[in-house]
Amino acid sequence: MAKHSDNHCIYCEGQGFYDVIVGGSETCPACEGTGVDEKE
Ligand SMILES: [Zn+2]
């Protein structure tokens, strides 16, 4: 039962990218860097 507040991407928490331990950041494939989840 996830609560939907706004429609930000749950994978990257609306940032549009992940922090990667090995260095730098990686664009979130779920939202393609937008930080917004438009599905559902
Ligand atoms: Zn995302």
mmCIF file of the protein (N, C-alpha, C, O) and its ligand, coordinates in Angstrom:
data_MODEL
# 
_entry.id   MODEL 
# 
loop_
_entity.id 
_entity.type 
_entity.pdbx_number_of_molecules 
1 polymer     1 
2 non-polymer 1 
# 
_entity_poly.entity_id                      1 
_entity_poly.type                           'polypeptide(L)' 
_entity_poly.nstd_linkage                   no 
_entity_poly.nstd_monomer                   no 
_entity_poly.pdbx_seq_one_letter_code       MAKHSDNHCIYCEGQGFYDVIVGGSETCPACEGTGVDEKE 
_entity_poly.pdbx_seq_one_letter_code_can   MAKHSDNHCIYCEGQGFYDVIVGGSETCPACEGTGVDEKE 
_entity_poly.pdbx_strand_id                 A 
# 
loop_
_entity_poly_seq.entity_id 
_entity_poly_seq.num 
_entity_poly_seq.mon_id 
_entity_poly_seq.hetero 
1 1  MET n 
1 2  ALA n 
1 3  LYS n 
1 4  HIS n 
1 5  SER n 
1 6  ASP n 
1 7  ASN n 
1 8  HIS n 
1 9  CYS n 
1 10 ILE n 
1 11 TYR n 
1 12 CYS n 
1 13 GLU n 
1 14 GLY n 
1 15 GLN n 
1 16 GLY n 
1 17 PHE n 
1 18 TYR n 
1 19 ASP n 
1 20 VAL n 
1 21 ILE n 
1 22 VAL n 
1 23 GLY n 
1 24 GLY n 
1 25 SER n 
1 26 GLU n 
1 27 THR n 
1 28 CYS n 
1 29 PRO n 
1 30 ALA n 
1 31 CYS n 
1 32 GLU n 
1 33 GLY n 
1 34 THR n 
1 35 GLY n 
1 36 VAL n 
1 37 ASP n 
1 38 GLU n 
1 39 LYS n 
1 40 GLU n 
# 
loop_
_struct_asym.id 
_struct_asym.entity_id 
A 1 
B 2 
# 
loop_
_chem_comp.id 
_chem_comp.type 
_chem_comp.mon_nstd_flag 
ALA 'L-peptide linking' y 
ASN 'L-peptide linking' y 
ASP 'L-peptide linking' y 
CYS 'L-peptide linking' y 
GLN 'L-peptide linking' y 
GLU 'L-peptide linking' y 
GLY 'peptide linking'   y 
HIS 'L-peptide linking' y 
ILE 'L-peptide linking' y 
LYS 'L-peptide linking' y 
MET 'L-peptide linking' y 
PHE 'L-peptide linking' y 
PRO 'L-peptide linking' y 
SER 'L-peptide linking' y 
THR 'L-peptide linking' y 
TYR 'L-peptide linking' y 
VAL 'L-peptide linking' y 
ZN  non-polymer         . 
# 
_pdbx_entity_nonpoly.entity_id   2 
_pdbx_entity_nonpoly.name        ? 
_pdbx_entity_nonpoly.comp_id     ZN 
# 
_pdbx_nonpoly_scheme.asym_id         B 
_pdbx_nonpoly_scheme.entity_id       2 
_pdbx_nonpoly_scheme.mon_id          ZN 
_pdbx_nonpoly_scheme.ndb_seq_num     1 
_pdbx_nonpoly_scheme.pdb_seq_num     101 
_pdbx_nonpoly_scheme.auth_seq_num    101 
_pdbx_nonpoly_scheme.pdb_mon_id      ZN 
_pdbx_nonpoly_scheme.auth_mon_id     ZN 
_pdbx_nonpoly_scheme.pdb_strand_id   A 
_pdbx_nonpoly_scheme.pdb_ins_code    . 
# 
loop_
_atom_site.group_PDB 
_atom_site.id 
_atom_site.type_symbol 
_atom_site.label_atom_id 
_atom_site.label_alt_id 
_atom_site.label_comp_id 
_atom_site.label_asym_id 
_atom_site.label_entity_id 
_atom_site.label_seq_id 
_atom_site.pdbx_PDB_ins_code 
_atom_site.Cartn_x 
_atom_site.Cartn_y 
_atom_site.Cartn_z 
_atom_site.occupancy 
_atom_site.B_iso_or_equiv 
_atom_site.pdbx_formal_charge 
_atom_site.auth_seq_id 
_atom_site.auth_comp_id 
_atom_site.auth_asym_id 
_atom_site.auth_atom_id 
_atom_site.pdbx_PDB_model_num 
ATOM   1   N  N  . MET A 1 1  ? 0.836  -1.196 0.000   1.00 0.00 ? 1   MET A N  1 
ATOM   2   C  CA . MET A 1 1  ? 0.000  0.000  0.000   1.00 0.00 ? 1   MET A CA 1 
ATOM   3   C  C  . MET A 1 1  ? 0.871  1.247  0.000   1.00 0.00 ? 1   MET A C  1 
ATOM   4   O  O  . MET A 1 1  ? 1.041  1.906  1.026   1.00 0.00 ? 1   MET A O  1 
ATOM   5   N  N  . ALA A 1 2  ? 1.395  1.544  -1.118  1.00 0.00 ? 2   ALA A N  1 
ATOM   6   C  CA . ALA A 1 2  ? 2.257  2.724  -1.213  1.00 0.00 ? 2   ALA A CA 1 
ATOM   7   C  C  . ALA A 1 2  ? 1.410  3.981  -1.300  1.00 0.00 ? 2   ALA A C  1 
ATOM   8   O  O  . ALA A 1 2  ? 0.396  4.021  -1.998  1.00 0.00 ? 2   ALA A O  1 
ATOM   9   N  N  . LYS A 1 3  ? 1.822  4.957  -0.613  1.00 0.00 ? 3   LYS A N  1 
ATOM   10  C  CA . LYS A 1 3  ? 1.112  6.211  -0.627  1.00 0.00 ? 3   LYS A CA 1 
ATOM   11  C  C  . LYS A 1 3  ? 1.665  7.091  -1.752  1.00 0.00 ? 3   LYS A C  1 
ATOM   12  O  O  . LYS A 1 3  ? 2.876  7.273  -1.872  1.00 0.00 ? 3   LYS A O  1 
ATOM   13  N  N  . HIS A 1 4  ? 0.788  7.617  -2.545  1.00 0.00 ? 4   HIS A N  1 
ATOM   14  C  CA . HIS A 1 4  ? 1.252  8.443  -3.655  1.00 0.00 ? 4   HIS A CA 1 
ATOM   15  C  C  . HIS A 1 4  ? 1.174  9.919  -3.310  1.00 0.00 ? 4   HIS A C  1 
ATOM   16  O  O  . HIS A 1 4  ? 0.109  10.536 -3.330  1.00 0.00 ? 4   HIS A O  1 
ATOM   17  N  N  . SER A 1 5  ? 2.312  10.446 -3.001  1.00 0.00 ? 5   SER A N  1 
ATOM   18  C  CA . SER A 1 5  ? 2.350  11.881 -2.813  1.00 0.00 ? 5   SER A CA 1 
ATOM   19  C  C  . SER A 1 5  ? 3.106  12.468 -3.990  1.00 0.00 ? 5   SER A C  1 
ATOM   20  O  O  . SER A 1 5  ? 4.263  12.114 -4.218  1.00 0.00 ? 5   SER A O  1 
ATOM   21  N  N  . ASP A 1 6  ? 2.489  13.336 -4.723  1.00 0.00 ? 6   ASP A N  1 
ATOM   22  C  CA . ASP A 1 6  ? 3.045  13.828 -5.983  1.00 0.00 ? 6   ASP A CA 1 
ATOM   23  C  C  . ASP A 1 6  ? 3.205  12.648 -6.939  1.00 0.00 ? 6   ASP A C  1 
ATOM   24  O  O  . ASP A 1 6  ? 2.598  11.598 -6.728  1.00 0.00 ? 6   ASP A O  1 
ATOM   25  N  N  . ASN A 1 7  ? 3.988  12.802 -7.955  1.00 0.00 ? 7   ASN A N  1 
ATOM   26  C  CA . ASN A 1 7  ? 4.232  11.686 -8.866  1.00 0.00 ? 7   ASN A CA 1 
ATOM   27  C  C  . ASN A 1 7  ? 5.706  11.579 -9.174  1.00 0.00 ? 7   ASN A C  1 
ATOM   28  O  O  . ASN A 1 7  ? 6.102  11.350 -10.317 1.00 0.00 ? 7   ASN A O  1 
ATOM   29  N  N  . HIS A 1 8  ? 6.500  11.742 -8.164  1.00 0.00 ? 8   HIS A N  1 
ATOM   30  C  CA . HIS A 1 8  ? 7.935  11.619 -8.392  1.00 0.00 ? 8   HIS A CA 1 
ATOM   31  C  C  . HIS A 1 8  ? 8.332  10.158 -8.470  1.00 0.00 ? 8   HIS A C  1 
ATOM   32  O  O  . HIS A 1 8  ? 7.675  9.272  -7.924  1.00 0.00 ? 8   HIS A O  1 
ATOM   33  N  N  . CYS A 1 9  ? 9.415  9.947  -9.160  1.00 0.00 ? 9   CYS A N  1 
ATOM   34  C  CA . CYS A 1 9  ? 9.921  8.594  -9.364  1.00 0.00 ? 9   CYS A CA 1 
ATOM   35  C  C  . CYS A 1 9  ? 10.355 7.968  -8.040  1.00 0.00 ? 9   CYS A C  1 
ATOM   36  O  O  . CYS A 1 9  ? 11.106 8.570  -7.273  1.00 0.00 ? 9   CYS A O  1 
ATOM   37  N  N  . ILE A 1 10 ? 9.873  6.760  -7.785  1.00 0.00 ? 10  ILE A N  1 
ATOM   38  C  CA . ILE A 1 10 ? 10.187 6.110  -6.514  1.00 0.00 ? 10  ILE A CA 1 
ATOM   39  C  C  . ILE A 1 10 ? 11.587 5.518  -6.503  1.00 0.00 ? 10  ILE A C  1 
ATOM   40  O  O  . ILE A 1 10 ? 12.139 5.229  -5.441  1.00 0.00 ? 10  ILE A O  1 
ATOM   41  N  N  . TYR A 1 11 ? 12.155 5.340  -7.682  1.00 0.00 ? 11  TYR A N  1 
ATOM   42  C  CA . TYR A 1 11 ? 13.467 4.693  -7.763  1.00 0.00 ? 11  TYR A CA 1 
ATOM   43  C  C  . TYR A 1 11 ? 14.603 5.653  -7.416  1.00 0.00 ? 11  TYR A C  1 
ATOM   44  O  O  . TYR A 1 11 ? 15.566 5.285  -6.743  1.00 0.00 ? 11  TYR A O  1 
ATOM   45  N  N  . CYS A 1 12 ? 14.470 6.850  -7.877  1.00 0.00 ? 12  CYS A N  1 
ATOM   46  C  CA . CYS A 1 12 ? 15.540 7.826  -7.620  1.00 0.00 ? 12  CYS A CA 1 
ATOM   47  C  C  . CYS A 1 12 ? 15.053 8.919  -6.676  1.00 0.00 ? 12  CYS A C  1 
ATOM   48  O  O  . CYS A 1 12 ? 15.763 9.892  -6.420  1.00 0.00 ? 12  CYS A O  1 
ATOM   49  N  N  . GLU A 1 13 ? 13.862 8.753  -6.174  1.00 0.00 ? 13  GLU A N  1 
ATOM   50  C  CA . GLU A 1 13 ? 13.280 9.723  -5.250  1.00 0.00 ? 13  GLU A CA 1 
ATOM   51  C  C  . GLU A 1 13 ? 13.154 11.108 -5.861  1.00 0.00 ? 13  GLU A C  1 
ATOM   52  O  O  . GLU A 1 13 ? 13.320 12.123 -5.185  1.00 0.00 ? 13  GLU A O  1 
ATOM   53  N  N  . GLY A 1 14 ? 12.859 11.129 -7.140  1.00 0.00 ? 14  GLY A N  1 
ATOM   54  C  CA . GLY A 1 14 ? 12.604 12.391 -7.811  1.00 0.00 ? 14  GLY A CA 1 
ATOM   55  C  C  . GLY A 1 14 ? 13.848 13.155 -8.223  1.00 0.00 ? 14  GLY A C  1 
ATOM   56  O  O  . GLY A 1 14 ? 13.771 14.289 -8.696  1.00 0.00 ? 14  GLY A O  1 
ATOM   57  N  N  . GLN A 1 15 ? 14.989 12.523 -8.038  1.00 0.00 ? 15  GLN A N  1 
ATOM   58  C  CA . GLN A 1 15 ? 16.220 13.229 -8.386  1.00 0.00 ? 15  GLN A CA 1 
ATOM   59  C  C  . GLN A 1 15 ? 16.583 13.059 -9.863  1.00 0.00 ? 15  GLN A C  1 
ATOM   60  O  O  . GLN A 1 15 ? 17.248 13.914 -10.450 1.00 0.00 ? 15  GLN A O  1 
ATOM   61  N  N  . GLY A 1 16 ? 16.152 11.979 -10.438 1.00 0.00 ? 16  GLY A N  1 
ATOM   62  C  CA . GLY A 1 16 ? 16.460 11.726 -11.842 1.00 0.00 ? 16  GLY A CA 1 
ATOM   63  C  C  . GLY A 1 16 ? 17.737 10.943 -12.049 1.00 0.00 ? 16  GLY A C  1 
ATOM   64  O  O  . GLY A 1 16 ? 18.078 10.576 -13.174 1.00 0.00 ? 16  GLY A O  1 
ATOM   65  N  N  . PHE A 1 17 ? 18.438 10.690 -10.966 1.00 0.00 ? 17  PHE A N  1 
ATOM   66  C  CA . PHE A 1 17 ? 19.679 9.908  -11.077 1.00 0.00 ? 17  PHE A CA 1 
ATOM   67  C  C  . PHE A 1 17 ? 19.989 9.213  -9.761  1.00 0.00 ? 17  PHE A C  1 
ATOM   68  O  O  . PHE A 1 17 ? 19.472 9.573  -8.704  1.00 0.00 ? 17  PHE A O  1 
ATOM   69  N  N  . TYR A 1 18 ? 20.828 8.233  -9.856  1.00 0.00 ? 18  TYR A N  1 
ATOM   70  C  CA . TYR A 1 18 ? 21.315 7.562  -8.661  1.00 0.00 ? 18  TYR A CA 1 
ATOM   71  C  C  . TYR A 1 18 ? 22.723 8.033  -8.355  1.00 0.00 ? 18  TYR A C  1 
ATOM   72  O  O  . TYR A 1 18 ? 23.468 8.447  -9.243  1.00 0.00 ? 18  TYR A O  1 
ATOM   73  N  N  . ASP A 1 19 ? 23.068 7.961  -7.098  1.00 0.00 ? 19  ASP A N  1 
ATOM   74  C  CA . ASP A 1 19 ? 24.480 8.074  -6.743  1.00 0.00 ? 19  ASP A CA 1 
ATOM   75  C  C  . ASP A 1 19 ? 25.078 6.680  -6.823  1.00 0.00 ? 19  ASP A C  1 
ATOM   76  O  O  . ASP A 1 19 ? 24.543 5.730  -6.250  1.00 0.00 ? 19  ASP A O  1 
ATOM   77  N  N  . VAL A 1 20 ? 26.171 6.566  -7.524  1.00 0.00 ? 20  VAL A N  1 
ATOM   78  C  CA . VAL A 1 20 ? 26.817 5.275  -7.685  1.00 0.00 ? 20  VAL A CA 1 
ATOM   79  C  C  . VAL A 1 20 ? 28.104 5.252  -6.867  1.00 0.00 ? 20  VAL A C  1 
ATOM   80  O  O  . VAL A 1 20 ? 28.934 6.159  -6.937  1.00 0.00 ? 20  VAL A O  1 
ATOM   81  N  N  . ILE A 1 21 ? 28.234 4.192  -6.099  1.00 0.00 ? 21  ILE A N  1 
ATOM   82  C  CA . ILE A 1 21 ? 29.369 4.088  -5.180  1.00 0.00 ? 21  ILE A CA 1 
ATOM   83  C  C  . ILE A 1 21 ? 30.711 4.096  -5.909  1.00 0.00 ? 21  ILE A C  1 
ATOM   84  O  O  . ILE A 1 21 ? 31.693 4.657  -5.424  1.00 0.00 ? 21  ILE A O  1 
ATOM   85  N  N  . VAL A 1 22 ? 30.733 3.474  -7.067  1.00 0.00 ? 22  VAL A N  1 
ATOM   86  C  CA . VAL A 1 22 ? 31.990 3.393  -7.811  1.00 0.00 ? 22  VAL A CA 1 
ATOM   87  C  C  . VAL A 1 22 ? 32.418 4.724  -8.406  1.00 0.00 ? 22  VAL A C  1 
ATOM   88  O  O  . VAL A 1 22 ? 33.518 4.848  -8.946  1.00 0.00 ? 22  VAL A O  1 
ATOM   89  N  N  . GLY A 1 23 ? 31.569 5.691  -8.308  1.00 0.00 ? 23  GLY A N  1 
ATOM   90  C  CA . GLY A 1 23 ? 31.980 7.011  -8.777  1.00 0.00 ? 23  GLY A CA 1 
ATOM   91  C  C  . GLY A 1 23 ? 30.952 7.666  -9.656  1.00 0.00 ? 23  GLY A C  1 
ATOM   92  O  O  . GLY A 1 23 ? 30.503 7.082  -10.643 1.00 0.00 ? 23  GLY A O  1 
ATOM   93  N  N  . GLY A 1 24 ? 30.577 8.873  -9.304  1.00 0.00 ? 24  GLY A N  1 
ATOM   94  C  CA . GLY A 1 24 ? 29.666 9.637  -10.146 1.00 0.00 ? 24  GLY A CA 1 
ATOM   95  C  C  . GLY A 1 24 ? 28.217 9.266  -9.915  1.00 0.00 ? 24  GLY A C  1 
ATOM   96  O  O  . GLY A 1 24 ? 27.844 8.774  -8.850  1.00 0.00 ? 24  GLY A O  1 
ATOM   97  N  N  . SER A 1 25 ? 27.420 9.506  -10.919 1.00 0.00 ? 25  SER A N  1 
ATOM   98  C  CA . SER A 1 25 ? 25.998 9.225  -10.819 1.00 0.00 ? 25  SER A CA 1 
ATOM   99  C  C  . SER A 1 25 ? 25.523 8.602  -12.122 1.00 0.00 ? 25  SER A C  1 
ATOM   100 O  O  . SER A 1 25 ? 26.187 8.683  -13.155 1.00 0.00 ? 25  SER A O  1 
ATOM   101 N  N  . GLU A 1 26 ? 24.365 7.983  -12.042 1.00 0.00 ? 26  GLU A N  1 
ATOM   102 C  CA . GLU A 1 26 ? 23.843 7.310  -13.215 1.00 0.00 ? 26  GLU A CA 1 
ATOM   103 C  C  . GLU A 1 26 ? 22.402 7.731  -13.434 1.00 0.00 ? 26  GLU A C  1 
ATOM   104 O  O  . GLU A 1 26 ? 21.616 7.772  -12.488 1.00 0.00 ? 26  GLU A O  1 
ATOM   105 N  N  . THR A 1 27 ? 22.053 8.041  -14.657 1.00 0.00 ? 27  THR A N  1 
ATOM   106 C  CA . THR A 1 27 ? 20.685 8.465  -14.960 1.00 0.00 ? 27  THR A CA 1 
ATOM   107 C  C  . THR A 1 27 ? 19.695 7.344  -14.666 1.00 0.00 ? 27  THR A C  1 
ATOM   108 O  O  . THR A 1 27 ? 19.914 6.191  -15.037 1.00 0.00 ? 27  THR A O  1 
ATOM   109 N  N  . CYS A 1 28 ? 18.639 7.689  -14.015 1.00 0.00 ? 28  CYS A N  1 
ATOM   110 C  CA . CYS A 1 28 ? 17.631 6.702  -13.644 1.00 0.00 ? 28  CYS A CA 1 
ATOM   111 C  C  . CYS A 1 28 ? 16.880 6.207  -14.888 1.00 0.00 ? 28  CYS A C  1 
ATOM   112 O  O  . CYS A 1 28 ? 16.282 7.008  -15.607 1.00 0.00 ? 28  CYS A O  1 
ATOM   113 N  N  . PRO A 1 29 ? 16.907 4.905  -15.140 1.00 0.00 ? 29  PRO A N  1 
ATOM   114 C  CA . PRO A 1 29 ? 16.240 4.352  -16.315 1.00 0.00 ? 29  PRO A CA 1 
ATOM   115 C  C  . PRO A 1 29 ? 14.722 4.353  -16.195 1.00 0.00 ? 29  PRO A C  1 
ATOM   116 O  O  . PRO A 1 29 ? 14.016 4.286  -17.201 1.00 0.00 ? 29  PRO A O  1 
ATOM   117 N  N  . ALA A 1 30 ? 14.233 4.427  -14.996 1.00 0.00 ? 30  ALA A N  1 
ATOM   118 C  CA . ALA A 1 30 ? 12.787 4.378  -14.792 1.00 0.00 ? 30  ALA A CA 1 
ATOM   119 C  C  . ALA A 1 30 ? 12.110 5.668  -15.226 1.00 0.00 ? 30  ALA A C  1 
ATOM   120 O  O  . ALA A 1 30 ? 10.993 5.644  -15.744 1.00 0.00 ? 30  ALA A O  1 
ATOM   121 N  N  . CYS A 1 31 ? 12.767 6.770  -15.022 1.00 0.00 ? 31  CYS A N  1 
ATOM   122 C  CA . CYS A 1 31 ? 12.169 8.067  -15.355 1.00 0.00 ? 31  CYS A CA 1 
ATOM   123 C  C  . CYS A 1 31 ? 12.995 8.818  -16.387 1.00 0.00 ? 31  CYS A C  1 
ATOM   124 O  O  . CYS A 1 31 ? 12.659 9.938  -16.772 1.00 0.00 ? 31  CYS A O  1 
ATOM   125 N  N  . GLU A 1 32 ? 14.075 8.191  -16.830 1.00 0.00 ? 32  GLU A N  1 
ATOM   126 C  CA . GLU A 1 32 ? 14.954 8.779  -17.842 1.00 0.00 ? 32  GLU A CA 1 
ATOM   127 C  C  . GLU A 1 32 ? 15.484 10.138 -17.435 1.00 0.00 ? 32  GLU A C  1 
ATOM   128 O  O  . GLU A 1 32 ? 15.652 11.033 -18.263 1.00 0.00 ? 32  GLU A O  1 
ATOM   129 N  N  . GLY A 1 33 ? 15.737 10.274 -16.175 1.00 0.00 ? 33  GLY A N  1 
ATOM   130 C  CA . GLY A 1 33 ? 16.371 11.496 -15.696 1.00 0.00 ? 33  GLY A CA 1 
ATOM   131 C  C  . GLY A 1 33 ? 15.423 12.637 -15.387 1.00 0.00 ? 33  GLY A C  1 
ATOM   132 O  O  . GLY A 1 33 ? 15.851 13.722 -14.994 1.00 0.00 ? 33  GLY A O  1 
ATOM   133 N  N  . THR A 1 34 ? 14.145 12.392 -15.563 1.00 0.00 ? 34  THR A N  1 
ATOM   134 C  CA . THR A 1 34 ? 13.197 13.477 -15.303 1.00 0.00 ? 34  THR A CA 1 
ATOM   135 C  C  . THR A 1 34 ? 12.835 13.561 -13.818 1.00 0.00 ? 34  THR A C  1 
ATOM   136 O  O  . THR A 1 34 ? 12.465 14.625 -13.321 1.00 0.00 ? 34  THR A O  1 
ATOM   137 N  N  . GLY A 1 35 ? 12.944 12.456 -13.133 1.00 0.00 ? 35  GLY A N  1 
ATOM   138 C  CA . GLY A 1 35 ? 12.582 12.425 -11.725 1.00 0.00 ? 35  GLY A CA 1 
ATOM   139 C  C  . GLY A 1 35 ? 11.084 12.316 -11.506 1.00 0.00 ? 35  GLY A C  1 
ATOM   140 O  O  . GLY A 1 35 ? 10.606 12.370 -10.373 1.00 0.00 ? 35  GLY A O  1 
ATOM   141 N  N  . VAL A 1 36 ? 10.353 12.163 -12.590 1.00 0.00 ? 36  VAL A N  1 
ATOM   142 C  CA . VAL A 1 36 ? 8.899  12.094 -12.505 1.00 0.00 ? 36  VAL A CA 1 
ATOM   143 C  C  . VAL A 1 36 ? 8.395  10.767 -13.034 1.00 0.00 ? 36  VAL A C  1 
ATOM   144 O  O  . VAL A 1 36 ? 8.770  10.329 -14.122 1.00 0.00 ? 36  VAL A O  1 
ATOM   145 N  N  . ASP A 1 37 ? 7.559  10.149 -12.266 1.00 0.00 ? 37  ASP A N  1 
ATOM   146 C  CA . ASP A 1 37 ? 6.957  8.907  -12.722 1.00 0.00 ? 37  ASP A CA 1 
ATOM   147 C  C  . ASP A 1 37 ? 5.594  9.209  -13.327 1.00 0.00 ? 37  ASP A C  1 
ATOM   148 O  O  . ASP A 1 37 ? 4.646  9.548  -12.619 1.00 0.00 ? 37  ASP A O  1 
ATOM   149 N  N  . GLU A 1 38 ? 5.515  9.082  -14.630 1.00 0.00 ? 38  GLU A N  1 
ATOM   150 C  CA . GLU A 1 38 ? 4.258  9.425  -15.307 1.00 0.00 ? 38  GLU A CA 1 
ATOM   151 C  C  . GLU A 1 38 ? 3.333  8.239  -15.453 1.00 0.00 ? 38  GLU A C  1 
ATOM   152 O  O  . GLU A 1 38 ? 2.193  8.381  -15.893 1.00 0.00 ? 38  GLU A O  1 
ATOM   153 N  N  . LYS A 1 39 ? 3.826  7.060  -15.081 1.00 0.00 ? 39  LYS A N  1 
ATOM   154 C  CA . LYS A 1 39 ? 2.979  5.888  -15.163 1.00 0.00 ? 39  LYS A CA 1 
ATOM   155 C  C  . LYS A 1 39 ? 2.061  5.831  -13.966 1.00 0.00 ? 39  LYS A C  1 
ATOM   156 O  O  . LYS A 1 39 ? 2.464  6.097  -12.834 1.00 0.00 ? 39  LYS A O  1 
ATOM   157 N  N  . GLU A 1 40 ? 0.823  5.481  -14.237 1.00 0.00 ? 40  GLU A N  1 
ATOM   158 C  CA . GLU A 1 40 ? -0.165 5.319  -13.179 1.00 0.00 ? 40  GLU A CA 1 
ATOM   159 C  C  . GLU A 1 40 ? -0.527 6.635  -12.523 1.00 0.00 ? 40  GLU A C  1 
ATOM   160 O  O  . GLU A 1 40 ? -1.350 6.664  -11.608 1.00 0.00 ? 40  GLU A O  1 
HETATM 161 ZN ZN . ZN  B 2 .  ? 13.884 7.895  -11.479 1.00 0.00 2 101 ZN  A ZN 1 
# 
